[in-house]
Amino acid sequence: MLSVEGIETWYGAIQALKGISLDVNQGEIVTLLGSNGAGKSTTLKTITGMLKPAKGAVKFMGKDITRREPEDITEMGISCVPEGRHIFAGLSVMDNLMLGTTSWKGATKPEIKKNLDRVFEIFPALSEFKNRLGWTLSGGQQQMLAIGRGLMSRPKLLLLDEPSLGLAPVLVQEVFKVIKEIQEAGTTILLVEQNARMALLIANRGFVLETGKVALTDTAANLLNNEQMKAHYLGAHAHVREARERRRPEAGLASA
Amino acid sequence: MKPRTAKILLGILLVAFVITLPRLVTSNYWLNLFNLAISFSVACLGLNIVLGYTGQLSLAQAAFWGVGAYTSALVTIRLGWPVWMGMLAAFLIASLFGILLGIPTLKLSGHYLAMATIGFGTILQLILINSIPLTNGSDGITGIPSPRIGPLELSSANTFFYLAAFCLILLVWASMRLKKSRVGRALMAIRENEMAAETIGIDTTYFKIMAFALSAAYGGFAGSLFAHSGSHYISPDTFSFDQSVVLLVMMVLGGNGSAVGSVVGATLLTLVPEVLRFLKDSYMMVYAAGIVAIMVFMPGGIAGLVRSFPISQRLIAWWNSDDALVTPVAVPATNNPGPKVQAADPSCVNTPPKQDGTLLTVRNLAKYFGGLKAVDGVDMEIRRCEIQALIGPNGSGKTTILNMLSGLYVPTSGEINFEGTAITGWRPHSITSQGMARTFQNIRLFGELTVLDNVLIGQHSHSQSGLLTSVIQPPSQRVEEAAMRRKALEVLEFVGLRGKEFAIAKSLPYGQQRLLELARALASDPKLLLLDEPAAGLNAAETEMLIDLLFQIRKKGITILLVEHDMSLVMNVSDHITVLNFGKKIAEGSCDQISCNQEVIDAYLGTEHGGEECLV
């Protein structure tokens, strides 16, 4: 569905992406993992046309979208939920959602209504708050709104940039559950996450980026068992029981 | 050649230039233009302090210029004071008017501030026009005397030029020194992020008024230079809003924040129209088109353009290489007035911490936003030397509590007691100087400043240099500055950012920006450190490093209150956990107690992090 072929993206004199290739098939959840500065968000921005690559190509449903403008790319069916939510703080929840339909050309009112009901079905809290202003929502509610807004254009491919950032553990589980539901309802998903373990639990495949290159790619199940992954990306998110072992006075003192 | 030699050489060249210029350019017309350019330059230097350094847009500079011109003219004509006293009076009276403008505009920012300053400037101009008995109204004042040095009267354009050029050099030098001092850093911190500046211990009210006063004082002095030269005639129509805009254009064209740039901009825009006069009717059009082109192609102004060349960056680095950072001024071992470096509380350096007494007590704390009860009657105690975590669902009031503790919100009710002092309702900078520092959920750094400056600003609350010492730089100031720099490097070393001192804060990768914010907070020598989601956006390996760092911070005797969602971090480091839901406390206790609490599991932890092992 989406194929990224050797893209190289620069910020001024700094090369952020050094030839990244990846592919997403229809109906999959593919996750993009890696440290801060590895190039995950840059990859998303290059796909959505916010950044233009110096080299390489991005193809979506067989069409080359490499240097197209972001609004055209959204219209073709790629919707991005940016890191840090970026909801319209001064507008109501309803207005935020309706703005999500901007790129859905020729939508009729009943169609939009139907899609809105579907979003409210996924996020019941949003229908409860539909008249509240964006900034009055808590962080978790804002994240729900951002994902909801992303779904309002009925995307074929949904890009999610760190949807679990700053959310309570129960909500993190909730968000991942919702992502899985969205996929099961037929939307393909490319997911960027710091919470590698949770992401791999719902994903089909994963790509691990390091300093602008793909360092590792495999099925999610294999990545979960990969020793390298355990050491670098799954460490601190290992089960609390292990963590608490290390916290016991003797062990704690040694590590401190 | 050493930078020091170069600086002396440049000084000599500058003096030589000033001496020879009136001999090369003998035309009175051009010399008067130079004098006018100097007056504009000084006014722009003032604007540069309030807008360039502090980030407050003022469109009243021409009005202060007028206040200075009239003050100086009136006291010399009516009271018969000597001109140098007139100039001093212009400086002081204008700064009083600056304070007058500064106070009501404190609550304003952006275009509202700009509009208020336009109004202020217009009112001042109207007063000049209508106070006929004092100012002669629209007729203006003629026959303003020339300054004298002993028997010598500086009545000709070339003799006045020497005096004006001397004053200009002095004022540029003062501006540049100010920028690199404690006061200058405080002003720039306000420009970069006012909320962060206040919470790191800067009294933003005081420094904003200071910036307005200083800017007006420069403007007033510039007006005095204008009144006593050229035609020796002033009238109110010169000091209009239009003129304020021209001054603004000069300053921005020269380069926002650059003192030398202000002078270059003012000089260019005074002289270029004269050069273009051969174009006859179309000369103003060419001039205006030129300004538009410069602003479009050089958004950073002339100074910004010059700085962007790699060679000038190397030159600047070399130029600064002999300052106190590289060769610290010798500090006497005893009686060091600089910031303390030792642990905030030596009694709890050993881990596990001795549980001796309470550092912070919160009683019945509440904050309502309209009908929304964000925090609704919370009691909390933070014991010395512990790492305490505050967890709860999004919207449960955690950040609101941090904001009340650090003074950003005034509680609706309840009390906060820090080390026996009731700090409820104090302003953030006062709370910081009591020994509480914080970081923010969305990183709030001083983005355009260097890493080193960020950490130096962190030490603001326990350093002393004021405006005068910042400019004059007596030995005490140098000793303090050197000690602050050493301490800054220590803190950077501690969080692992040593070697990045001169990087621009916003250019750091995300994880390092978090570390820098932590370093800035640590630099204020806090007893209590409030951390708002320090692990957000960090991956597993970076979180591990943060955990180690938190233990080391506690080892230094600093108590930590942590708001965090990453349970691997919370359960690893916390000595005590408080859980909130809907603004109320629902549980508190050790990690084990919390992870076995059914209410907490239902509201917050979910099955992932709690439950299963509690059956035993």
Interface residues (C-beta under 8 A of the other chain):
Chain A: G34 S35 N36 G37 G84 T136 L137 S138 G139 G140 Q141 E162 L165 G166 L167 A168 P169 V170 L171 V172 Q173 Q194 A196 H232 Y233 L234 G235 A236 H237 A238 V240 R241 A243 R244 R246 R247 P249 G252 L253 S255 A256
Chain B: T351 P352 L372 I391 G392 P393 N394 G395 Q441 N442 P509 Y510 G511 E533 A536 G537 L538 N539 A540 A541 E542 T543 E544 I547 D548 F551 Q552 R554 K555 H565 D566 M567 S568 L569 M571 N572 V573 C591 D592 S595 A603 Y604 L605 G606 T607 E608 H609 E613
